[in-house]
Amino acid sequence: MTVVFDSSALLALIFREGGAAVASRVTQDAVMSAVNATEVITRLIDRGASRERARERLESYGLAIRPFDESLAVEAGFLRPATRQYGLSLGDRACLALALRERAPVVTADRAWSQLDLGLDIQVIR
């Protein structure tokens, strides 16, 4: 079954943070928005990884990267009212929009997501 990964879940795996063991159990069929892949690469670069190493780390988990197309952009915008009070970013909403389109559970390390009522199965890893 497909699951959608938020950047926070993949970063927990990469940096061996809390929740990494939970996230590692569902990476086999995981997908990620291109926006969230950008967030992962950004964090790796911020921590000193080279371009090549950052790309290798992202690709090493085998997540399929889905393009952030027009329909996802529109849906992410529409999610703003339902997510504003929880402080969700564009990247967060891109991930949620993908999960809604894929009709798939979403995996995150962001506890605020557990408060959302979007008709999604939100799995908080820590």
C-alpha positions as CSV (number, residue, x, y, z in Angstrom):
1,M,0.0,0.0,0.0
2,T,1.3,3.5,-0.9
3,V,2.0,5.9,1.9
4,V,3.0,9.6,1.5
5,F,6.0,10.8,3.4
6,D,6.4,14.2,4.8
7,S,9.9,15.6,4.8
8,S,10.0,15.4,8.6
9,A,9.5,11.6,8.5
10,L,12.4,11.1,6.0
11,L,14.6,13.5,7.9
12,A,13.9,11.5,11.1
13,L,15.3,8.4,9.2
14,I,18.3,10.2,7.7
15,F,19.3,11.8,11.0
16,R,18.3,8.8,13.2
17,E,15.9,10.9,15.2
18,G,12.9,9.8,17.3
19,G,10.4,7.9,15.2
20,A,13.0,6.7,12.7
21,A,12.2,3.0,13.5
22,V,8.5,3.6,12.9
23,A,9.1,5.4,9.6
24,S,11.5,2.8,8.4
25,R,8.8,0.1,8.5
26,V,6.8,1.9,5.8
27,T,9.3,3.2,3.3
28,Q,9.0,0.3,0.8
29,D,6.0,1.8,-1.1
30,A,6.4,5.4,0.0
31,V,6.0,8.5,-2.2
32,M,6.9,12.1,-1.6
33,S,6.0,15.4,-3.1
34,A,8.8,17.2,-5.0
35,V,8.3,20.1,-2.6
36,N,9.1,17.8,0.3
37,A,12.1,16.4,-1.5
38,T,13.3,20.0,-1.8
39,E,13.0,20.4,1.9
40,V,15.0,17.3,2.6
41,I,17.8,18.4,0.2
42,T,17.8,21.8,1.8
43,R,18.3,20.4,5.3
44,L,21.1,18.1,4.1
45,I,22.8,21.0,2.4
46,D,22.4,23.2,5.5
47,R,24.1,20.4,7.5
48,G,27.1,20.4,5.1
49,A,26.3,17.7,2.6
50,S,27.6,18.2,-0.9
51,R,25.2,18.2,-3.8
52,E,26.1,14.7,-4.7
53,R,25.8,13.4,-1.1
54,A,22.5,15.1,-0.5
55,R,21.0,13.6,-3.6
56,E,22.4,10.1,-2.7
57,R,20.9,10.3,0.8
58,L,17.5,11.3,-0.7
59,E,17.6,8.5,-3.3
60,S,18.9,5.9,-0.9
61,Y,15.5,5.4,0.7
62,G,13.8,4.6,-2.6
63,L,10.9,7.0,-2.3
64,A,9.2,7.8,-5.5
65,I,9.1,11.6,-6.0
66,R,5.9,12.9,-7.4
67,P,5.8,16.2,-9.3
68,F,4.1,19.2,-7.7
69,D,1.7,19.9,-10.5
70,E,-1.1,22.3,-11.0
71,S,-3.7,20.2,-9.3
72,L,-1.5,19.7,-6.2
73,A,-0.8,23.4,-6.2
74,V,-4.4,24.3,-6.2
75,E,-5.3,21.7,-3.5
76,A,-2.4,22.8,-1.3
77,G,-3.8,26.3,-1.5
78,F,-7.3,25.1,-0.7
79,L,-5.9,23.4,2.4
80,R,-4.8,26.8,3.9
81,P,-8.0,27.5,5.9
82,A,-8.0,24.0,7.5
83,T,-4.3,24.1,8.4
84,R,-3.6,27.8,9.2
85,Q,-4.3,27.5,13.0
86,Y,-1.8,24.7,13.2
87,G,1.0,26.6,11.5
88,L,1.4,24.3,8.5
89,S,3.8,25.4,5.8
90,L,3.5,25.1,2.0
91,G,5.6,22.0,2.2
92,D,3.2,20.5,4.8
93,R,0.2,21.3,2.6
94,A,2.0,19.9,-0.5
95,C,2.4,16.6,1.3
96,L,-1.2,16.6,2.5
97,A,-2.5,17.4,-1.0
98,L,-0.5,14.5,-2.4
99,A,-2.0,12.2,0.3
100,L,-5.5,13.3,-0.6
101,R,-4.9,12.7,-4.3
102,E,-3.3,9.3,-3.7
103,R,-5.9,8.4,-1.1
104,A,-3.1,7.2,1.0
105,P,-2.0,7.4,4.6
106,V,0.5,10.2,5.4
107,V,3.6,9.7,7.6
108,T,4.9,12.7,9.5
109,A,6.9,13.6,12.6
110,D,4.8,16.8,13.1
111,R,2.5,16.2,16.0
112,A,0.2,19.2,15.0
113,W,-1.0,17.1,12.1
114,S,-2.9,14.8,14.5
115,Q,-5.3,17.6,15.1
116,L,-6.3,17.9,11.4
117,D,-9.7,16.7,10.2
118,L,-9.1,16.1,6.5
119,G,-10.4,12.5,6.1
120,L,-6.8,11.2,6.0
121,D,-5.0,8.5,7.9
122,I,-2.2,10.6,9.5
123,Q,0.5,8.5,11.1
124,V,2.6,10.6,13.5
125,I,5.9,8.7,14.2
126,R,6.8,10.3,17.5
